[in-house]
Amino acid sequence: MTKAKGPLFDVHFRRRREGITDYATRLALLKSQLPRAVVRKSNRLILVQITSYAPEGDCTVCQASSKELSKHGFEGKCNTPSAYLTGLLAGKKALAKGVKTAVADIGRQTATKGGLLFAAVKGIADSGVKISLGGEITPSDERVQGTHLKQGAKEKFEQARKNITGANE
């Protein structure tokens, strides 16, 4: 019996080994040939990007961060109302760039029923971008409006929502 020579296993891509990218899910999203609504959250901010595939690398059509919400009268943090408003802002920017449909991409983040990620996707859907989203997985309207937060948060939320969507709508 001889010893085996060479590597005994295939080394996967670095991003797969590090647990950053799930290439099977990414391939399925790219096969749809629709722009992706990429939602990412950090400890402080929420980032929503509308990206489209290009062979040389993904192209970002538009993006919105919860940091931008201060321009619309809402203190952007990492909470449910901020996630919804960030998605709404990204959806309005996407419509201005001609994106009418998208597919949600939450990456390798944990999908939690009623979580921040789905609040942002609900904001994109409410802006007018067609995106498939089950109603049972989105947070409740009370949670989105910020009634669980301190006094005055609901009023600030409604004012920011009007500022983003425009007063004529």
Secondary structure, 3 states (H helix, E strand, C coil): CCCCCCCCCCCCCHHHHCCCCCHHHHHHHHHCCCCEEEEEECCCCEEEEEEECCCCCCEEEEEEEHHHHHHHCCCCCCCHHHHHHHHHHHHHHHHHCCCCECEEECCCCCCCCCCHHHHHHHHHHHHCCECCCCCCCCCCHHHHHCCCCCCCHHHHHHHHHHHHHCCCC
